[in-house]
């Protein structure tokens, strides 16, 4: 079992993970709480969670939670979505600083200004937002998609309407290819999926004869062109489970996802593809999201114990809820 990760700005003192897990189990009973964990947080947090999965599954799971408190181990926009779907429940997140580069790339005021500009130009469009956005952005949109339901939702947009897709340009470009719908793309991207090194991917293929590449559609096109299977986190998990012959998979997504792969399909070998730092050109393990890595067992324990930090209800959550309801639950 791995030691707790020390993230930037944190000075966590080592505590035995098994002791922390026992303490968390007791606190869950005491506080009437359930833990939701995204596939991108550390495996030991996924193991103590009541629900784990991708964004689509967890958004749906959040509506089924019976306890009065939800602890969402993920990033801030996920905690917001859980609160939006459960306004009567207390929603806690282990670290309020666990943000998202994609969400940050599309501020609500800039989106509203761009939408107004398009309307002034006579453009008739609907706005489709990837779930990796703030609640304020969601409240400005017509549809919310995850990598798991994006193709189906795009099919719901009337053929006579243009589509403004925010914020991920790589996912938007991929969806244009698979759906045949032209889109106006917001120039955002995920800091994790943007950095995969094409050279290291080619080298890994060369060093692992017979290996298959699986990649998230948030990756740039040059990575996807060398990929054997493209899909969101849950679709990738289902794919490797369906392959019975032991296989080496080269993985182009957040490296913590390998924990879920290994649990679901232990017959395979999973190799994370390295990233590359654009500032220096050095290869690194930057396929680990620094925001997701802010979630640790200690912070899960502390937020349960202190009942903080808490996601507070905002007025615009109500409009965001209507969009999330029709997009993810119907």
C-alpha positions, -999 to 999 in steps of 0.1 A, spaced: 0 0 0 14 34 -10 22 62 15 0 92 15 9 117 -13 24 150 -1 10 176 -25 23 211 -32 18 233 -1 10 204 21 30 191 50 12 159 59 29 137 85 29 100 77 0 81 93 -6 44 88 -31 40 59 -49 11 76 -54 31 107 -67 60 86 -91 37 68 -105 23 101 -109 59 114 -127 69 82 -151 40 85 -160 50 121 -164 87 111 -187 77 82 -211 60 107 -208 88 132 -214 116 106 -239 96 85 -217 101 54 -210 84 21 -178 88 1 -178 92 -36 -144 89 -53 -134 96 -89 -112 70 -107 -85 97 -108 -79 99 -71 -54 75 -53 -64 39 -53 -65 37 -15 -93 63 -15 -112 45 -42 -110 13 -20 -127 30 10 -153 48 -11 -190 38 -12 -191 48 -48 -163 51 -74 -164 58 -110 -162 83 -138 -180 117 -138 -212 104 -154 -216 74 -130 -208 96 -99 -232 123 -109 -259 96 -111 -247 79 -79 -249 113 -60 -287 112 -66 -290 78 -49 -270 85 -17 -292 79 14 -269 95 40 -272 132 50 -236 139 41 -216 133 9 -178 135 8 -167 139 -28 -131 129 -34 -123 145 -67 -121 181 -78 -142 212 -69 -166 211 -99 -176 175 -90 -184 186 -54 -205 215 -69 -224 190 -91 -231 167 -61 -245 197 -42 -266 208 -72 -282 174 -74 -286 172 -36 -294 207 -22 -307 193 11 -275 173 18 -242 185 32 -214 181 6 -178 181 17 -146 180 -3 -112 170 11 -94 200 -3 -110 232 -16 -79 239 -37 -85 208 -58 -95 226 -90 -94 218 -127 -74 233 -155 -102 227 -179 -128 244 -157 -104 273 -152 -99 277 -190 -136 288 -194 -146 315 -169 -183 322 -168 -180 359 -176 -159 352 -207 -184 325 -219 -214 348 -214 -196 376 -234 -188 352 -263 -224 338 -263 -237 374 -266 -213 382 -294 -225 351 -313 -261 361 -308 -254 396 -320 -239 381 -351 -272 363 -358 -258 328 -349 -285 303 -338 -267 279 -315 -269 257 -284 -241 255 -259 -228 221 -250 -205 220 -220 -182 192 -209 -189 184 -172 -154 197 -163 -168 232 -159 -179 254 -130 -215 255 -119 -217 291 -131 -207 280 -166 -232 251 -164 -260 276 -157 -252 293 -190 -254 261 -211 -281 240 -228 -265 206 -223 -238 190 -201 -219 160 -213 -193 136 -200 -170 116 -221 -194 87 -215 -225 103 -229 -213 130 -252 -221 114 -286 -257 106 -274 -262 142 -262 -248 157 -294 -275 137 -312 -302 156 -292 -292 190 -305 -315 200 -333 -299 197 -367 -307 233 -375 -287 246 -346 -250 253 -344 -231 239 -315 -208 259 -292 -187 232 -274 -168 242 -243 -143 240 -229 -122 211 -242 -111 217 -278 -96 181 -282 -128 164 -270 -148 188 -292 -126 180 -323 -130 142 -316 -168 146 -313 -169 165 -346 -152 135 -362 -174 108 -347 -208 126 -350 -203 146 -382 -215 178 -365 -196 210 -370 -189 229 -338 -176 262 -326 -148 251 -303 -137 269 -271 -98 269 -269 -95 250 -236 -76 218 -227 -68 195 -198 -33 200 -185 -29 162 -179 -41 150 -213 -23 177 -232 12 166 -221 15 130 -234 47 126 -252 43 112 -288 79 101 -287 74 81 -255 43 66 -269 61 54 -300 90 41 -278 66 23 -255 49 6 -285 83 -5 -298 94 -19 -264 61 -37 -257 55 -60 -287 18 -66 -293 7 -39 -269 -25 -18 -275 -30 19 -268 -60 31 -250 -66 69 -248 -91 94 -235 -106 117 -262 -93 147 -243 -58 138 -257 -45 158 -287 -51 144 -322 -15 132 -326 -19 108 -297 -54 96 -309 -40 88 -343 -18 61 -327 -45 48 -304 -63 14 -307 -92 23 -285 -106 58 -277 -131 63 -249 -139 80 -217 -128 65 -184 -157 40 -180 -156 30 -216 -119 22 -213 -126 1 -182 -153 -18 -200 -131 -23 -230 -101 -38 -211 -126 -61 -191 -139 -74 -224 -105 -84 -237 -99 -119 -223 -64 -126 -237 -37 -112 -214 -26 -79 -231 -2 -50 -224 -22 -18 -226 -4 16 -230 -26 41 -211 -30 77 -222 -51 91 -194 -47 101 -158 -23 75 -143 -44 68 -112 -70 52 -135 -47 22 -137 -59 12 -102 -94 7 -115 -81 -11 -146 -61 -35 -125 -90 -43 -102 -114 -48 -131 -91 -67 -155 -61 -82 -135 -51 -104 -164 -36 -75 -182 -5 -53 -178 -11 -15 -178 17 9 -187 12 47 -182 25 68 -211 49 95 -199 42 132 -203 65 159 -214 71 193 -198 67 220 -225 89 244 -205 120 221 -206 112 193 -229 119 168 -201 98 136 -198 79 135 -165 51 117 -146 29 148 -153 1 125 -164 -9 126 -127 -34 154 -121 -20 177 -93 -55 186 -84 -67 151 -80 -35 143 -60 -46 168 -34 -71 142 -22 -54 120 5 -67 97 32 -57 122 58 -78 150 41 -108 126 38 -105 119 75 -101 155 84 -130 168 63 -153 142 79 -140 150 114 -143 188 109 -173 187 86 -153 211 64 -146 223 37 -182 224 26 -197 233 -8 -223 260 -2 -254 265 -23 -254 294 -47 -283 310 -65 -272 300 -100 -271 263 -89 -308 261 -96 -304 268 -133 -274 245 -135 -295 217 -119 -321 219 -147 -294 215 -173 -277 186 -154 -311 169 -149 -320 168 -185 -285 159 -196 -274 132 -172 -306 118 -156 -331 117 -185 
